[in-house]
Amino acid sequence: MKHPRLSEWYKNKLQDKIVKIKNLLIYIIPLIILIISSKLMLKGSGYAHPTPRDITLVCALYIILYASKKAYVWIGIPIAILYAIYTPIGLTFDKPTYQYFASVIATDAIEGIEFFTQISIVNYFYAILIIIGILAFKKLCSKLNINYYRNKTLMIVLVIIALINQSPFEYFYNVYESATKVKEEIITLRDFTKSSEWGKSTLDNNQHYDDYVLIIGESVRRDYMGIYGYPINNTPFLNRVNSTIIDGLNSADNNTIGSLRLMLTLSDKETVKPNYGLNIVGLAKSAGFKTYWISNQGYIGQHDTPITFIAKHADVKRFNKLGAFNSNDESDFSLIPLFKKELTSPTQKKQKRLFIIHLYGSHPNPCGRIEDYDNPFTTKDIKYHNISCYVASINKTDEVIEAIYSLLEKQYKQKDRTFSVIYFADHGLSHQDTEEQIKIMHGKTKYAYRVPLIQLSSDQVSTQYIIAKKSGMMFINGLASWLGISNPHLKESYHLFTPESDEEDFGLSETLEARMDDAINIQGK
């Protein structure tokens, strides 16, 4: 028989342990909530893999702010709200950058709606969780009378960590820096008075083409094109026509404005900044070309974007989309009559012309690009629906290129005007796999930079497939060689359609995500 005093001692000891465990749980639960909220805030600001140090420092910020109830309410909660606002975007895309802010300036209402439809509903739920978590931390600490800031050991550890890194405010720094860059660029474009800084260029006497057409594709990665080996033939025209195909062009950036402002100007290779006074339109005009800009991208807003700034210097400008909120979502097929009208307009035989045609192409909502087009590649599995639309949108672009080529060919036969066409894309896209479907959107993998580069000419008698690395940072030098233009600013010996690879990638490889992101074969899906 147990001694009654011994039994009572065990009972009291057990109760003490239960109380200690209960107190420990009470102490830990608010911290767990704060840790989860802090991690969500960092991930929502575009940091896919926040380190324990980063998370700890955000926690430290809120623990210190809780020392003053007013500071927590007027500083801590607004910070959480700002993080929460960006979280759906940050979880889907990336941290705030110049490119995203510039894209906002250049986005119309329809594109804005498409942008938000790419964001999973779960990401909005995470944004709400951030605010709930930060409020719950304050409520629990107040109700349970927990003051972490009075724990000297904890505060010493937090101060040491704070001296090592200051990650909670890196998000705000990125926002400020990106917005400032966009503002500075808007001011630069607004105050730019010179139409061109090229001076006088010379034209190669042996250059025998009369009409040049530069077709800018939108959001096309080459490994999704049949002509580059994709197992579905979604480029029947390009597969059939004689051409020179370059397998190796990397775009200058992973979005339209960021890329084209560098590819269509003689950009500074060290600072990776464009020079708007040395742009493709000005270059062609300096050599006597008549220039045309025909676009299915919007000419919108109160301010010039880098692309519209270049476009507006063309002799003839045709934009399908004008204005911001009343813009129509036009099909790329609607560009064909515009091009035909300008192509067949009276012109002198010796007048050389450059047509720049900017497609809407395979924009991140590819299904929205083929509303006027039957999708021959539909899948049974809804998970691959977006991919099938993307594959079909490239098929549609192939038909647009064929229509442009046919008009040029007819002009050549009727008026003996020779021609050359270059098709390339501003950037590619990356995959994002969700439970419901695979989305295809802007990203930082190497595949998001691998774009097509194809030349078709009136005198082409065979097809060449060339594997060679070409950098988008050198693109305007290659366009000058194609046009037969010489200018002291240019690297004269540079050519796009040769087997020689570029020696430099101008820092691109250092910025890419390492993850694999191969094209997805939807056959049998």
Buried (B, 14 or more C-beta within 10 A) or exposed (E): EEEEEEEEEEEEEEEEEEEEEEEEEBEEBBBEBBBBBBBBBBBBBBBEEBEEEBBBBBBBBBBBBBEEEEEBEEBBBEBBEBBBBBBBBBBBBBBBBBBBBBBBBBBBBBBEEBBEEBBBEEBBEBBEBBBBBBBBBBEBBBEEEBEBBEBEEBBEEBEEBBEEEEBBEBBBEBBEBBBEBBEEBBEBBEEEEEBBBBEEBEBEEEBEBBBBBBBBBBBBBBBBBBBBEBEBEBBBBBBEBEBBBBBBBBBBBBBBBBBBBBBBBBBEBEEBBBBBBBBBBBBBBBBBBBBBBBBBBBBBBEBBBBBBBBBBBBBBBBBBBEBBEEBEBBBBBBBBEBBBEBBEEEBEEEEBBBBBBBBBBBBBBBBBBBEEBEBEBBBEEEBBBBBBBBBBBBBBBBBBBBBBBEBBBEBBEEEEBBBBBBBBBBBBBBBBEEEEBBBBBBBBBBBBBBBBBBBBBBEBEEBEEBEBBBBBBBBBBBBBBBBBBBBEBBEEEBBBBBEEEBEEBBEBEEEBBEEEBEBBEBEEB
